[in-house]
Amino acid sequence: MNLRILAKILGMLLCLIALAMAACGGYAAYEMSFDPGAGRLGLKALGWGTAVTLFAGLGLFFLGRRSGNEVLRREAIVTVGLGWMLSALFGGIPFLFGPAALSFVGAFFESMSGFTTTGSTVITDLDVWPRSILLWRSVTQWLGGIGIVVLFVAVLSFLGVGSRSLVAHESSLNFSEATASRIRDTAKTLLFIYVGLTAVCGVGLWMLGMTPFEAVNHAMTALSTGGFSTENKSIAAFESLPMELWLGLFMLLGGFSFMLYVFVARRRWGRLRAEEEARYYFLLLLVVSVVIGLDLWLVGQTGDFVTGWRKAFFTVISISTTTGFGTEDYDQWPTFSRLLLLGLMAIGGCAGSTAGGMKMNRMVLFAKIGVQELVKSYRPNQVFRLTLNGGTPDQSVRLQTTLFLAFAFGTCGVAALGVALLEPDFDPSTAFGAVLATLFNIGPGMELVGPTDNYAALNPGTLILLSLLMALGRLEFFAVLVLFLPSLWRKY
């Protein structure tokens, strides 16, 4: 393990976080012009956060300044795992200040929830917090949506061949056939698309009636499928169907693979025609929203199907893209509809999207493997050609898919037992819902951590466990679990 190159890259990553925090500090200075008390508090919180993060970043960079630029596979996976942990740790500093300042564990949980775009929160009243800190809260989700390491690769050219390993371990984007320079070009294109879609979403929300501050925050957290809001009642506070439809569109765009937008930008129409995952994903959301709308109507919770479908549409999009914006208390829905939502929580969005979950491509591939094995049981000599999105997954991809699903379901079971042990008052639905909501980066869970509640009442041990689950889900297990292997840290 080359610890010097590791320190160098992590130091530069923390400097990037400090720069983003300083920008929010600039807004705090502006906030002083119309709310002096909140502005001063925000400037103090973000100022300390910027100073401490920048000091740590420069210190690490100084330690590794003579390391060279070669990033090998081991350094890449450690950079990703530790990079997200350090980002959450230092990103939580501003939450330690305020009228309702969070504890150290609470601040780490809130920051991890932001960077992993989970959207779970321990803040009980957003109205008492300075708007500059709420802005930082939204910025963490925006940075985490595209992936802080993908952003890092887009702006740094010295990483060379290491850029492939960094991106591969941090996101589910497929760069398997790209050269290092091609990866950087694609990362820059992704960043351009991400910024452009965020701007369009924000302008639309402003034209629909949000203030510029509200529009910027909700645009960042909608496209990143994070779900943090500036309102205690989330999107329900605006009581606007046009806003719901507009946000639903951009949450859906965030749930699709961003590589599709790169293909559009590069006019690769053949690749778009071969896309299976997006078609299955859209069909799934359409069918589930219709079914839930019918269920709400048939049990008498709505007067007609159209009203039921409207209630179901936004919630289905929000849950399936793992955004977590709330307009309805789905804890009051029929059991059948709630079970469908639990399934959507587990599936999540498409590979290469800003959404969490197990990803639609894995579910499609697993279903195809299952059908293939069933046929082989009575036709053992038949030759199959398994395809997905126009390509042919090799044996290692099939194995990784099966292993990932095993990790996911196994972790759900073990973590639910852990939550039940740490929180004796939780019923099974609450414990399992909390695990699903954090492991798959959704935000709100079920029952006591449902859409009208939060995680503030949980004890510190539970918050640490759920924070780890957020990181596991966002980095898809391997980049976090590998940090606990002693052989990883041996010198070359």
ZIMOMO-V813090 format. One record per run of one state. SS is the DSSP state (H for helix, E for strand, C for the rest). FROM is the first residue (numbers start at 1). TO is the last residue. If there is no record, write none. Layout:
BEGIN
SS:FROM:TO + SS:FROM:TO
END
This chain:
BEGIN
C:1:2 + H:3:31 + C:32:35 + H:36:63 + C:64:72 + H:73:91 + C:92:92 + H:93:96 + C:97:103 + H:104:115 + C:116:125 + H:126:128 + C:129:130 + H:131:146 + C:147:147 + H:148:155 + C:156:161 + H:162:170 + C:171:179 + H:180:207 + C:208:211 + H:212:223 + C:224:233 + H:234:238 + C:239:240 + H:241:255 + C:256:257 + H:258:265 + C:266:268 + H:269:273 + C:274:276 + H:277:298 + C:299:304 + H:305:320 + C:321:329 + H:330:332 + C:333:334 + H:335:347 + C:348:359 + H:360:376 + C:377:387 + E:388:388 + C:389:390 + E:391:391 + C:392:394 + H:395:422 + C:423:427 + H:428:439 + C:440:446 + H:447:449 + C:450:459 + H:460:474 + C:475:477 + H:478:484 + C:485:485 + H:486:489 + C:490:492
END
